[in-house]
Structures are given as C-alpha cells and as structure tokens.
Amino acid sequence: MNKFFQLAVLVGAVALGSVVSAQAQTRMATVNLVEVFDNYWKTKQAKLALTDSRTETKKEIETMQDAHRKLIQNYQKQLSEANDQAVSEAERAKRRKALEPKLKEVQDSENTLKQFVSSREAELKVKTDRMMEDVIKDIRSVVATKAKSAGYALVLDSSARSATTTEIFLYTSGENDLTKQVTQELNIAAPADVK
C-alpha cells in the first residue's frame, strides 16, 4: 500500500510539474480593443461616412414626411368639404366618392414611407456591420503579427465585459499590453489629412 501511495504521489508531482511548466511557457498579453478601435483612423473615417449617410437619409425621410403630411392635410380638407351640411346629400355623396382615390393615395404614401424607412435602416445596419468587420479584421491581423513576433501564445481583450457588464479582468499589470503598439501600427498608413 505504501508503494502504491508513493507511486501516486510521484505521478501527481510529475503531472503538477508539467502543468506549471506549460503555464510558465504560455506567454500572455492584453489589448484594449475599445481603445484601439476608437483610435484607428479607419474607424474615424467610417464613422464620418456613416454619419453622412444617416444625415442624407434623415433629409430624404423628412422630405417624404412633408409630402405625406401635405397629402393628409389635403385629404382632410376635402373630407371636411365632403361632409359640409350646407350642400345637398347628393353633392356630399359625389364629393365622398371623389375622395376614394385620394384616400388610396394617402395610404400608398404611408406604406411607401414605412418601406423607405425600413430599407434605409437595414442598409445603414449592413454598412455599420461591414465597417465593424473590416476594422476588427485589420486589428486582429496586427495583433496576431505583434503577438507572434513577441512570442505571445494568447492575447486577451482587457476591455471585455461580462454578461452583467462588469469587467472580466479585475486586474492586469499592464506589463504585456499591446494596445499602444497595435494602435501605432494601424495608424502608420493613415492619410496625412487624418493624422
């Protein structure tokens, strides 16, 4: 029994030693992804382009809404005239009948407006998603290059949040933080007017 116990202790010590050795070999670094993302020149340009698109879309929607409001006001005015008690019932019926195409026009305008707003929102979402993917792809590429050249096996996002929106990393010494290096590398190719 003593030999079995000694053998178990020896196997456990060897396993623990190999785990500690493996952990000592694994080098880790951190990157504050939010900071890199916000300070990358392509992010700034993409945000400006998205803002321009939103502004243009807002103007188009406002123009369509104004036209729709005018249709409604015109319809309501004609409806009021169609219900005027000062004219005969036959005339009121004739006016109401003449309003049917106007009502259809108002309904079509409303549907067109809703479809336009929905399609523009979808387009802006696709543009935003594409911009995010492109920027993150660039960042990942630079992080991977920096990590490989420095011998890091793992790079963690120090700005990451948990499902409860608390920080995942409660402490990091900042010794192996690549944020500044990655941001500088990404911004090397920035156009002169952006720098």
C-alpha positions as CSV (number, residue, x, y, z in Angstrom):
1,M,0.0,0.0,0.0
2,N,2.9,2.3,0.8
3,K,4.4,1.7,-2.6
4,F,1.1,2.5,-4.3
5,F,0.8,5.7,-2.3
6,Q,4.4,6.7,-3.2
7,L,3.7,6.0,-6.8
8,A,0.5,8.1,-6.8
9,V,2.4,11.0,-5.1
10,L,5.2,10.7,-7.7
11,V,2.7,10.7,-10.7
12,G,0.8,13.6,-9.2
13,A,4.1,15.6,-8.7
14,V,5.1,14.9,-12.3
15,A,1.7,16.0,-13.6
16,L,1.7,19.2,-11.5
17,G,5.2,20.0,-12.6
18,S,4.3,19.6,-16.3
19,V,1.2,21.8,-15.8
20,V,3.3,24.5,-14.0
21,S,5.9,24.2,-16.7
22,A,3.3,24.5,-19.5
23,Q,1.9,27.6,-17.8
24,A,5.3,29.1,-17.5
25,Q,5.8,28.7,-21.2
26,T,2.5,30.2,-22.2
27,R,3.0,34.0,-22.6
28,M,0.0,36.2,-22.5
29,A,-0.6,39.8,-23.5
30,T,-3.5,42.2,-23.4
31,V,-5.0,44.7,-25.8
32,N,-7.7,47.2,-25.0
33,L,-9.9,46.6,-28.1
34,V,-12.2,49.5,-27.4
35,E,-9.3,52.0,-27.3
36,V,-7.6,50.5,-30.4
37,F,-11.0,50.5,-32.3
38,D,-11.7,54.1,-31.3
39,N,-8.3,55.4,-32.2
40,Y,-7.9,53.7,-35.5
41,W,-8.1,56.1,-38.4
42,K,-10.3,53.9,-40.5
43,T,-12.8,53.8,-37.7
44,K,-13.0,57.5,-37.6
45,Q,-13.4,57.7,-41.4
46,A,-16.1,55.0,-41.3
47,K,-18.0,56.8,-38.6
48,L,-17.9,60.0,-40.6
49,A,-19.2,58.2,-43.7
50,L,-22.0,56.6,-41.6
51,T,-22.9,60.0,-40.1
52,D,-23.1,61.4,-43.6
53,S,-25.3,58.5,-44.7
54,R,-27.6,59.0,-41.7
55,T,-27.9,62.7,-42.4
56,E,-28.7,62.2,-46.0
57,T,-31.3,59.5,-45.1
58,K,-32.8,61.8,-42.5
59,K,-33.2,64.6,-45.1
60,E,-34.9,62.1,-47.5
61,I,-37.2,60.9,-44.8
62,E,-38.2,64.4,-43.8
63,T,-38.9,65.3,-47.4
64,M,-41.1,62.3,-47.8
65,Q,-42.8,63.0,-44.4
66,D,-43.6,66.6,-45.5
67,A,-45.1,65.4,-48.8
68,H,-47.1,62.8,-46.8
69,R,-48.4,65.4,-44.4
70,K,-49.5,67.6,-47.2
71,L,-51.4,64.7,-48.7
72,I,-53.1,64.1,-45.4
73,Q,-54.0,67.8,-44.9
74,N,-55.4,68.0,-48.5
75,Y,-57.4,64.9,-47.9
76,Q,-58.7,66.1,-44.6
77,K,-59.7,69.4,-46.1
78,Q,-61.6,67.7,-49.0
79,L,-63.2,65.3,-46.5
80,S,-64.4,68.3,-44.5
81,E,-65.9,69.8,-47.7
82,A,-67.5,66.4,-48.5
83,N,-69.2,66.4,-45.1
84,D,-70.4,70.0,-45.4
85,Q,-74.0,70.1,-44.3
86,A,-74.6,73.3,-46.3
87,V,-74.7,71.3,-49.6
88,S,-77.2,68.6,-50.6
89,E,-76.8,64.9,-49.8
90,A,-76.3,64.1,-53.4
91,E,-73.4,66.6,-53.6
92,R,-71.9,65.2,-50.4
93,A,-72.1,61.7,-51.8
94,K,-70.4,62.8,-55.0
95,R,-67.6,64.5,-53.1
96,R,-67.1,61.4,-50.9
97,K,-66.9,59.2,-54.0
98,A,-64.3,61.6,-55.5
99,L,-62.2,61.2,-52.3
100,E,-61.7,57.5,-52.6
101,P,-58.6,57.8,-54.9
102,K,-57.2,60.4,-52.5
103,L,-57.6,58.0,-49.6
104,K,-55.8,55.4,-51.6
105,E,-53.0,57.9,-52.4
106,V,-52.6,58.7,-48.7
107,Q,-52.4,55.0,-47.8
108,D,-49.9,54.3,-50.6
109,S,-47.8,57.3,-49.4
110,E,-47.8,56.0,-45.8
111,N,-46.8,52.5,-47.0
112,T,-44.0,53.9,-49.2
113,L,-42.7,56.0,-46.3
114,K,-42.7,53.0,-44.0
115,Q,-40.9,50.8,-46.6
116,F,-38.4,53.5,-47.3
117,V,-37.5,54.0,-43.6
118,S,-37.3,50.2,-43.1
119,S,-35.0,49.7,-46.1
120,R,-32.7,52.6,-45.2
121,E,-32.4,51.4,-41.6
122,A,-31.4,47.9,-43.0
123,E,-28.9,49.5,-45.3
124,L,-27.3,51.5,-42.5
125,K,-27.1,48.4,-40.4
126,V,-25.4,46.5,-43.2
127,K,-22.9,49.4,-43.7
128,T,-22.2,49.6,-40.0
129,D,-21.7,45.8,-39.7
130,R,-19.4,45.8,-42.7
131,M,-17.4,48.7,-41.3
132,M,-17.0,46.9,-37.9
133,E,-15.9,43.7,-39.6
134,D,-13.3,45.4,-41.7
135,V,-11.9,47.3,-38.8
136,I,-11.8,44.3,-36.5
137,K,-10.2,42.2,-39.3
138,D,-7.4,44.8,-39.5
139,I,-7.0,45.0,-35.8
140,R,-6.8,41.2,-35.4
141,S,-4.2,41.0,-38.2
142,V,-1.9,43.5,-36.5
143,V,-2.5,41.9,-33.0
144,A,-1.6,38.5,-34.4
145,T,1.5,39.8,-36.1
146,K,2.6,41.6,-32.9
147,A,1.8,38.6,-30.7
148,K,3.7,36.2,-32.9
149,S,6.8,38.4,-33.2
150,A,6.9,38.9,-29.4
151,G,6.2,35.2,-28.7
152,Y,2.8,35.5,-27.0
153,A,0.6,32.5,-27.2
154,L,-2.5,34.3,-26.1
155,V,-3.8,37.9,-26.4
156,L,-6.8,38.9,-24.3
157,D,-9.1,41.9,-24.7
158,S,-8.6,43.9,-21.5
159,S,-11.8,46.0,-22.2
160,A,-14.0,42.9,-22.3
161,R,-17.2,42.9,-20.2
162,S,-19.2,40.0,-18.8
163,A,-22.9,39.4,-19.3
164,T,-23.5,41.6,-16.3
165,T,-21.4,44.4,-17.9
166,T,-18.7,44.1,-15.2
167,E,-15.1,43.9,-16.3
168,I,-13.9,40.4,-16.9
169,F,-10.3,41.3,-15.9
170,L,-10.4,42.6,-12.4
171,Y,-6.6,43.3,-12.5
172,T,-3.9,43.4,-15.1
173,S,-0.5,44.7,-14.5
174,G,-0.3,46.3,-18.0
175,E,3.2,44.8,-18.5
176,N,2.3,43.0,-21.7
177,D,-0.2,45.4,-23.0
178,L,0.0,45.8,-26.8
179,T,-2.7,48.5,-27.1
180,K,-0.3,51.4,-27.9
181,Q,1.8,49.3,-30.3
182,V,-1.2,48.0,-32.2
183,T,-2.7,51.5,-32.5
184,Q,0.5,52.9,-33.8
185,E,0.9,50.1,-36.3
186,L,-2.6,50.5,-37.6
187,N,-2.2,54.3,-37.9
188,I,1.1,54.2,-39.9
189,A,-0.8,54.1,-43.2
190,A,-3.2,56.9,-42.2
191,P,-3.6,59.6,-44.8
192,A,-1.9,62.9,-43.9
193,D,-5.2,64.7,-43.5
194,V,-6.4,62.2,-40.9
195,K,-3.1,62.3,-38.9
